[in-house]
Amino acid sequence: MASLSLESRAEPNSTEQRVFDILNDYVQPSSTTPAGEAAQAIHALTPKAGSTQEEKSELENFLWSIWGAIIEIAKQIRHNQASQDRLVDLIHALTELPPTTVSIWSSETRLWKDLPLLGPALREAWNRTYLSDNSATMLTAQAPTYTKSNDQAIAEWINLQAFTARLMSKCDPSLSLFAVWSLRSGLEEKLSDRELDGEVAAAAMWMVYGGETLFSQLADAVQDEEKERMMKPGTLYSGQGQLCKERWQFWKRRFGEMSEQVQVNEETQEVIRLAREKMEKIEQQ
């Protein structure tokens, strides 16, 4: 099997570069390194969890570096490659290390059990990309600019969705908020022809790799202002802004409509088919 050619975007000799080197070896298709061994190698780089402000800042910076390196690698691994699963296995292995109570942002949390700062790091990855034509209607998720010259950024955006969906399913169900943002952008808004493939494929990743977890969180819609704000509906969906059965059915219907768009390429047609099949299979379980 061919090796993965991954690009490091870290400064030489930085913590992020050292983490990249560990991960680069670990995610190669030929690698036999157990997830637990790679997790221990990363943990060995962890600075002392002390009580001084300097020590707290050092730990926070370290965590940002760890998650930054993992996210950058995930974006470079094609969504249907097993190396994405291995990357998630490593994060899960980190959560199984003996927990240490640390202070992050003035709150106590468990390293690595609670995956401190992973959520904020993912949100920053969402916000760091370029705005699409639908930027005015998006709450937080920001997709890449849909131009031919930006094909790499579009592919990385889709890969990031697949990785986060896998992560939600195995490590952190609360990441379903990112799913709603992506599904809203791809299925609840009017898309320009140039946006169709990227946005719809990104939305499909959540069903292909995280459909069971999303379905398990469906609930009858109830009044919840905080959820309504965070899971705000798009302009094409008139229901409540929550993970509910009505919204699930709307998404499934929209995948069907998107599959009939002549502008959608064959690769996107395939992931739409996989997403719809996954949704129907889950409903029958």
HUKA-V710615 format. One record per backbone hydrogen bond with DSSP energy under -1.0 kcal/mol. NH is the residue of the N-H (numbers start at 1). CO is the residue of the C=O. If there is no record, write none. Layout:
# HUKA-V710615
{{NH	CO} {NH	CO}}
This chain:
# HUKA-V710615
{{14	11} {18	14} {19	15} {20	16} {21	17} {22	18} {23	19} {24	20} {25	21} {26	22} {27	23} {31	28} {38	34} {39	35} {40	36} {41	37} {42	38} {43	39} {44	40} {45	42} {46	43} {50	48} {56	52} {57	53} {58	54} {59	55} {60	56} {61	57} {62	58} {63	59} {64	60} {65	61} {66	62} {67	63} {68	64} {69	65} {70	66} {71	67} {72	68} {73	69} {74	70} {75	71} {76	73} {81	78} {84	81} {86	82} {87	83} {88	84} {89	85} {90	86} {91	87} {92	88} {93	89} {94	90} {95	91} {97	94} {100	111} {102	109} {104	107} {107	104} {109	102} {111	100} {114	110} {115	112} {118	115} {121	117} {122	118} {123	119} {124	120} {125	121} {126	122} {127	123} {128	124} {135	132} {137	134} {147	145} {150	147} {151	148} {154	150} {155	151} {156	152} {157	153} {158	154} {159	155} {160	156} {161	157} {162	158} {163	159} {164	160} {165	161} {166	162} {167	163} {168	164} {169	165} {170	166} {171	167} {172	167} {175	172} {176	173} {177	174} {178	175} {180	176} {181	177} {182	178} {183	179} {184	180} {185	181} {186	182} {187	183} {188	184} {195	192} {196	192} {199	195} {200	196} {201	197} {202	198} {203	199} {204	200} {205	201} {206	203} {208	204} {209	205} {211	207} {214	210} {215	211} {216	212} {218	215} {219	243} {228	224} {229	225} {230	226} {231	227} {236	188} {242	240} {244	242} {248	244} {249	245} {250	246} {251	247} {252	248} {253	249} {254	250} {255	251} {256	252} {257	253} {258	254} {259	255} {261	258} {264	261} {269	265} {270	266} {271	267} {272	268} {273	269} {274	270} {275	271} {276	272} {277	273} {278	274} {279	275} {280	276} {281	277} {282	278} {283	279} {284	280} {285	282}}
